[in-house]
Amino acid sequence: MAEREWGAKPTFKSYVYFLDEFKSGLFTYGIVDAQGKDAELGKFGKEDCDFCSDNHLVLQIEGEKRTDQR
């Protein structure tokens, strides 16, 4: 982890996050507030999922046009 920060810190009110930890087969989601504090809202593994296959916990929505995907 870096000891220093650089660049302009983005301003935001709050956002949600979705983390696909594919190597461990775990999917985590939560919310980050305006102060940057995160709160995990839940998580599940592929064994808890009826629709998951081949370790894919996040599925593309048919017809969805993403503008924020990295």
N, CA, C and O atoms as CSV, one atom per row, in Angstrom:
chain,resi,resn,atom,element,x,y,z
A,1,MET,N,N,0.838,-1.165,0.000
A,1,MET,CA,C,0.000,0.000,0.000
A,1,MET,C,C,0.890,1.238,0.000
A,1,MET,O,O,1.922,1.265,0.671
A,2,ALA,N,N,0.499,2.237,-0.735
A,2,ALA,CA,C,1.302,3.452,-0.871
A,2,ALA,C,C,1.306,4.267,0.419
A,2,ALA,O,O,0.307,4.314,1.137
A,3,GLU,N,N,2.407,4.888,0.696
A,3,GLU,CA,C,2.540,5.755,1.870
A,3,GLU,C,C,2.114,7.189,1.535
A,3,GLU,O,O,1.779,7.966,2.429
A,4,ARG,N,N,2.128,7.536,0.241
A,4,ARG,CA,C,1.831,8.908,-0.177
A,4,ARG,C,C,0.627,8.926,-1.099
A,4,ARG,O,O,0.271,7.916,-1.707
A,5,GLU,N,N,0.006,10.098,-1.190
A,5,GLU,CA,C,-1.091,10.304,-2.138
A,5,GLU,C,C,-0.666,11.372,-3.122
A,5,GLU,O,O,0.100,12.269,-2.770
A,6,TRP,N,N,-1.148,11.289,-4.340
A,6,TRP,CA,C,-0.863,12.315,-5.329
A,6,TRP,C,C,-2.086,12.501,-6.211
A,6,TRP,O,O,-2.965,11.640,-6.265
A,7,GLY,N,N,-2.133,13.620,-6.893
A,7,GLY,CA,C,-3.275,13.917,-7.757
A,7,GLY,C,C,-4.404,14.557,-6.972
A,7,GLY,O,O,-4.366,14.641,-5.745
A,8,ALA,N,N,-5.399,15.000,-7.703
A,8,ALA,CA,C,-6.561,15.634,-7.073
A,8,ALA,C,C,-7.547,14.562,-6.626
A,8,ALA,O,O,-7.915,13.681,-7.402
A,9,LYS,N,N,-7.962,14.646,-5.387
A,9,LYS,CA,C,-8.916,13.688,-4.848
A,9,LYS,C,C,-10.302,14.012,-5.424
A,9,LYS,O,O,-10.736,15.162,-5.354
A,10,PRO,N,N,-10.986,13.044,-5.979
A,10,PRO,CA,C,-12.317,13.319,-6.547
A,10,PRO,C,C,-13.325,13.662,-5.455
A,10,PRO,O,O,-13.233,13.174,-4.329
A,11,THR,N,N,-14.277,14.501,-5.807
A,11,THR,CA,C,-15.345,14.825,-4.867
A,11,THR,C,C,-16.562,13.984,-5.216
A,11,THR,O,O,-16.911,13.845,-6.389
A,12,PHE,N,N,-17.197,13.431,-4.219
A,12,PHE,CA,C,-18.386,12.629,-4.425
A,12,PHE,C,C,-19.217,12.643,-3.156
A,12,PHE,O,O,-18.708,12.925,-2.071
A,13,LYS,N,N,-20.477,12.341,-3.296
A,13,LYS,CA,C,-21.365,12.269,-2.132
A,13,LYS,C,C,-21.279,10.884,-1.506
A,13,LYS,O,O,-20.920,10.748,-0.337
A,14,SER,N,N,-21.599,9.888,-2.262
A,14,SER,CA,C,-21.464,8.504,-1.821
A,14,SER,C,C,-21.631,7.615,-3.045
A,14,SER,O,O,-22.109,8.061,-4.088
A,15,TYR,N,N,-21.242,6.380,-2.912
A,15,TYR,CA,C,-21.419,5.429,-4.002
A,15,TYR,C,C,-21.476,4.016,-3.459
A,15,TYR,O,O,-21.104,3.756,-2.314
A,16,VAL,N,N,-21.940,3.121,-4.287
A,16,VAL,CA,C,-21.953,1.706,-3.948
A,16,VAL,C,C,-20.819,1.024,-4.697
A,16,VAL,O,O,-20.374,1.508,-5.737
A,17,TYR,N,N,-20.361,-0.084,-4.175
A,17,TYR,CA,C,-19.322,-0.837,-4.871
A,17,TYR,C,C,-19.704,-2.311,-4.923
A,17,TYR,O,O,-20.441,-2.823,-4.081
A,18,PHE,N,N,-19.179,-2.958,-5.934
A,18,PHE,CA,C,-19.367,-4.391,-6.149
A,18,PHE,C,C,-17.999,-4.966,-6.457
A,18,PHE,O,O,-17.347,-4.524,-7.403
A,19,LEU,N,N,-17.562,-5.918,-5.702
A,19,LEU,CA,C,-16.228,-6.478,-5.845
A,19,LEU,C,C,-16.331,-7.968,-6.124
A,19,LEU,O,O,-16.782,-8.740,-5.278
A,20,ASP,N,N,-15.912,-8.362,-7.310
A,20,ASP,CA,C,-15.907,-9.759,-7.709
A,20,ASP,C,C,-14.520,-10.327,-7.448
A,20,ASP,O,O,-13.603,-10.127,-8.244
A,21,GLU,N,N,-14.368,-11.029,-6.343
A,21,GLU,CA,C,-13.092,-11.642,-5.999
A,21,GLU,C,C,-13.077,-13.046,-6.607
A,21,GLU,O,O,-13.237,-14.049,-5.912
A,22,PHE,N,N,-12.882,-13.082,-7.917
A,22,PHE,CA,C,-13.065,-14.316,-8.690
A,22,PHE,C,C,-12.138,-15.442,-8.277
A,22,PHE,O,O,-12.525,-16.606,-8.372
A,23,LYS,N,N,-10.945,-15.146,-7.827
A,23,LYS,CA,C,-10.027,-16.222,-7.454
A,23,LYS,C,C,-10.486,-16.946,-6.194
A,23,LYS,O,O,-10.258,-18.146,-6.038
A,24,SER,N,N,-11.132,-16.210,-5.300
A,24,SER,CA,C,-11.617,-16.840,-4.071
A,24,SER,C,C,-13.070,-17.286,-4.202
A,24,SER,O,O,-13.600,-17.951,-3.312
A,25,GLY,N,N,-13.723,-16.917,-5.321
A,25,GLY,CA,C,-15.119,-17.287,-5.511
A,25,GLY,C,C,-16.062,-16.509,-4.617
A,25,GLY,O,O,-17.125,-17.011,-4.251
A,26,LEU,N,N,-15.684,-15.277,-4.257
A,26,LEU,CA,C,-16.463,-14.462,-3.341
A,26,LEU,C,C,-16.875,-13.158,-4.017
A,26,LEU,O,O,-16.093,-12.568,-4.764
A,27,PHE,N,N,-18.085,-12.713,-3.760
A,27,PHE,CA,C,-18.605,-11.451,-4.286
A,27,PHE,C,C,-19.018,-10.594,-3.091
A,27,PHE,O,O,-19.812,-11.028,-2.255
A,28,THR,N,N,-18.474,-9.367,-3.011
A,28,THR,CA,C,-18.730,-8.458,-1.900
A,28,THR,C,C,-19.335,-7.179,-2.435
A,28,THR,O,O,-18.974,-6.728,-3.522
A,29,TYR,N,N,-20.255,-6.586,-1.684
A,29,TYR,CA,C,-20.842,-5.309,-2.083
A,29,TYR,C,C,-21.072,-4.440,-0.855
A,29,TYR,O,O,-21.238,-4.937,0.259
A,30,GLY,N,N,-21.077,-3.115,-1.087
A,30,GLY,CA,C,-21.247,-2.203,0.032
A,30,GLY,C,C,-21.434,-0.778,-0.439
A,30,GLY,O,O,-21.735,-0.535,-1.607
A,31,ILE,N,N,-21.255,0.166,0.472
A,31,ILE,CA,C,-21.442,1.581,0.198
A,31,ILE,C,C,-20.281,2.363,0.812
A,31,ILE,O,O,-19.761,1.991,1.864
A,32,VAL,N,N,-19.881,3.443,0.150
A,32,VAL,CA,C,-18.851,4.339,0.650
A,32,VAL,C,C,-19.497,5.709,0.819
A,32,VAL,O,O,-20.146,6.208,-0.100
A,33,ASP,N,N,-19.320,6.327,2.008
A,33,ASP,CA,C,-19.957,7.627,2.257
A,33,ASP,C,C,-19.056,8.770,1.781
A,33,ASP,O,O,-17.956,8.532,1.283
A,34,ALA,N,N,-19.521,9.997,1.934
A,34,ALA,CA,C,-18.808,11.175,1.452
A,34,ALA,C,C,-17.452,11.357,2.134
A,34,ALA,O,O,-16.562,11.991,1.568
A,35,GLN,N,N,-17.279,10.813,3.337
A,35,GLN,CA,C,-16.001,10.908,4.036
A,35,GLN,C,C,-15.033,9.797,3.625
A,35,GLN,O,O,-13.893,9.764,4.088
A,36,GLY,N,N,-15.483,8.895,2.763
A,36,GLY,CA,C,-14.635,7.810,2.290
A,36,GLY,C,C,-14.680,6.563,3.147
A,36,GLY,O,O,-13.908,5.632,2.920
A,37,LYS,N,N,-15.563,6.524,4.123
A,37,LYS,CA,C,-15.686,5.334,4.980
A,37,LYS,C,C,-16.607,4.320,4.301
A,37,LYS,O,O,-17.705,4.649,3.852
A,38,ASP,N,N,-16.132,3.096,4.242
A,38,ASP,CA,C,-16.939,2.082,3.564
A,38,ASP,C,C,-17.632,1.180,4.573
A,38,ASP,O,O,-17.144,0.947,5.679
A,39,ALA,N,N,-18.780,0.684,4.151
A,39,ALA,CA,C,-19.551,-0.259,4.950
A,39,ALA,C,C,-19.955,-1.414,4.045
A,39,ALA,O,O,-20.697,-1.237,3.079
A,40,GLU,N,N,-19.459,-2.590,4.373
A,40,GLU,CA,C,-19.819,-3.771,3.608
A,40,GLU,C,C,-21.267,-4.129,3.927
A,40,GLU,O,O,-21.633,-4.273,5.093
A,41,LEU,N,N,-22.087,-4.270,2.890
A,41,LEU,CA,C,-23.491,-4.600,3.082
A,41,LEU,C,C,-23.763,-6.095,2.979
A,41,LEU,O,O,-24.756,-6.591,3.510
A,42,GLY,N,N,-22.881,-6.804,2.298
A,42,GLY,CA,C,-23.078,-8.241,2.186
A,42,GLY,C,C,-22.044,-8.898,1.312
A,42,GLY,O,O,-21.257,-8.233,0.640
A,43,LYS,N,N,-22.057,-10.218,1.330
A,43,LYS,CA,C,-21.177,-10.996,0.460
A,43,LYS,C,C,-21.749,-12.392,0.315
A,43,LYS,O,O,-22.492,-12.876,1.169
A,44,PHE,N,N,-21.385,-13.025,-0.786
A,44,PHE,CA,C,-21.794,-14.406,-0.999
A,44,PHE,C,C,-20.760,-15.096,-1.874
A,44,PHE,O,O,-20.000,-14.449,-2.594
A,45,GLY,N,N,-20.747,-16.393,-1.798
A,45,GLY,CA,C,-19.841,-17.194,-2.598
A,45,GLY,C,C,-20.597,-17.932,-3.679
A,45,GLY,O,O,-21.828,-17.964,-3.681
A,46,LYS,N,N,-19.857,-18.522,-4.594
A,46,LYS,CA,C,-20.511,-19.202,-5.722
A,46,LYS,C,C,-21.384,-20.365,-5.247
A,46,LYS,O,O,-22.346,-20.728,-5.924
A,47,GLU,N,N,-21.062,-20.950,-4.095
A,47,GLU,CA,C,-21.893,-22.047,-3.584
A,47,GLU,C,C,-23.234,-21.543,-3.051
A,47,GLU,O,O,-24.167,-22.329,-2.884
A,48,ASP,N,N,-23.340,-20.229,-2.781
A,48,ASP,CA,C,-24.587,-19.632,-2.302
A,48,ASP,C,C,-25.466,-19.124,-3.449
A,48,ASP,O,O,-26.552,-18.592,-3.217
A,49,CYS,N,N,-25.002,-19.287,-4.658
A,49,CYS,CA,C,-25.646,-18.649,-5.807
A,49,CYS,C,C,-26.261,-19.684,-6.747
A,49,CYS,O,O,-25.580,-20.612,-7.183
A,50,ASP,N,N,-27.548,-19.524,-7.058
A,50,ASP,CA,C,-28.228,-20.454,-7.958
A,50,ASP,C,C,-27.865,-20.236,-9.422
A,50,ASP,O,O,-27.883,-21.179,-10.214
A,51,PHE,N,N,-27.532,-18.984,-9.791
A,51,PHE,CA,C,-27.301,-18.646,-11.198
A,51,PHE,C,C,-25.828,-18.570,-11.574
A,51,PHE,O,O,-25.506,-18.316,-12.734
A,52,CYS,N,N,-24.927,-18.784,-10.622
A,52,CYS,CA,C,-23.496,-18.664,-10.900
A,52,CYS,C,C,-22.972,-19.929,-11.572
A,52,CYS,O,O,-23.354,-21.048,-11.229
A,53,SER,N,N,-22.095,-19.716,-12.531
A,53,SER,CA,C,-21.465,-20.851,-13.193
A,53,SER,C,C,-20.038,-20.494,-13.578
A,53,SER,O,O,-19.737,-19.333,-13.856
A,54,ASP,N,N,-19.188,-21.457,-13.595
A,54,ASP,CA,C,-17.790,-21.257,-13.971
A,54,ASP,C,C,-17.148,-20.098,-13.215
A,54,ASP,O,O,-16.346,-19.355,-13.779
A,55,ASN,N,N,-17.498,-19.946,-11.949
A,55,ASN,CA,C,-16.919,-18.915,-11.088
A,55,ASN,C,C,-17.289,-17.493,-11.507
A,55,ASN,O,O,-16.599,-16.554,-11.110
A,56,HIS,N,N,-18.356,-17.295,-12.297
A,56,HIS,CA,C,-18.800,-15.959,-12.690
A,56,HIS,C,C,-19.925,-15.530,-11.762
A,56,HIS,O,O,-21.048,-16.022,-11.867
A,57,LEU,N,N,-19.614,-14.603,-10.844
A,57,LEU,CA,C,-20.614,-14.133,-9.898
A,57,LEU,C,C,-21.331,-12.889,-10.410
A,57,LEU,O,O,-22.438,-12.585,-9.965
A,58,VAL,N,N,-20.714,-12.171,-11.335
A,58,VAL,CA,C,-21.321,-10.978,-11.913
A,58,VAL,C,C,-21.681,-11.302,-13.354
A,58,VAL,O,O,-20.836,-11.742,-14.133
A,59,LEU,N,N,-22.927,-11.083,-13.697
A,59,LEU,CA,C,-23.396,-11.393,-15.037
A,59,LEU,C,C,-23.782,-10.115,-15.767
A,59,LEU,O,O,-24.319,-9.187,-15.162
A,60,GLN,N,N,-23.511,-10.067,-17.060
A,60,GLN,CA,C,-23.903,-8.930,-17.871
A,60,GLN,C,C,-25.419,-8.951,-18.070
A,60,GLN,O,O,-26.013,-10.002,-18.305
A,61,ILE,N,N,-26.025,-7.777,-17.971
A,61,ILE,CA,C,-27.464,-7.655,-18.193
A,61,ILE,C,C,-27.687,-7.430,-19.678
A,61,ILE,O,O,-27.109,-6.516,-20.267
A,62,GLU,N,N,-28.519,-8.255,-20.279
A,62,GLU,CA,C,-28.769,-8.154,-21.710
A,62,GLU,C,C,-29.291,-6.761,-22.063
A,62,GLU,O,O,-30.261,-6.291,-21.470
A,63,GLY,N,N,-28.644,-6.097,-23.034
A,63,GLY,CA,C,-29.051,-4.775,-23.487
A,63,GLY,C,C,-28.501,-3.630,-22.651
A,63,GLY,O,O,-28.743,-2.466,-22.970
A,64,GLU,N,N,-27.758,-3.941,-21.575
A,64,GLU,CA,C,-27.203,-2.891,-20.716
A,64,GLU,C,C,-26.063,-2.176,-21.424
A,64,GLU,O,O,-25.190,-2.820,-22.007
A,65,LYS,N,N,-26.067,-0.842,-21.377
A,65,LYS,CA,C,-24.980,-0.045,-21.949
A,65,LYS,C,C,-24.260,0.630,-20.802
A,65,LYS,O,O,-24.758,1.607,-20.242
A,66,ARG,N,N,-23.081,0.113,-20.442
A,66,ARG,CA,C,-22.320,0.623,-19.301
A,66,ARG,C,C,-21.449,1.811,-19.716
A,66,ARG,O,O,-20.842,1.805,-20.787
A,67,THR,N,N,-21.398,2.801,-18.876
A,67,THR,CA,C,-20.520,3.957,-19.105
A,67,THR,C,C,-19.472,4.070,-18.019
A,67,THR,O,O,-18.531,4.851,-18.157
A,68,ASP,N,N,-19.607,3.314,-16.942
A,68,ASP,CA,C,-18.700,3.442,-15.797
A,68,ASP,C,C,-17.773,2.256,-15.632
A,68,ASP,O,O,-16.959,2.246,-14.708
A,69,GLN,N,N,-17.864,1.272,-16.479
A,69,GLN,CA,C,-17.081,0.052,-16.328
A,69,GLN,C,C,-15.612,0.295,-16.633
A,69,GLN,O,O,-15.266,1.007,-17.576
A,70,ARG,N,N,-14.746,-0.314,-15.812
A,70,ARG,CA,C,-13.308,-0.227,-16.064
A,70,ARG,C,C,-12.800,-1.565,-16.514
A,70,ARG,O,O,-11.608,-1.715,-16.782
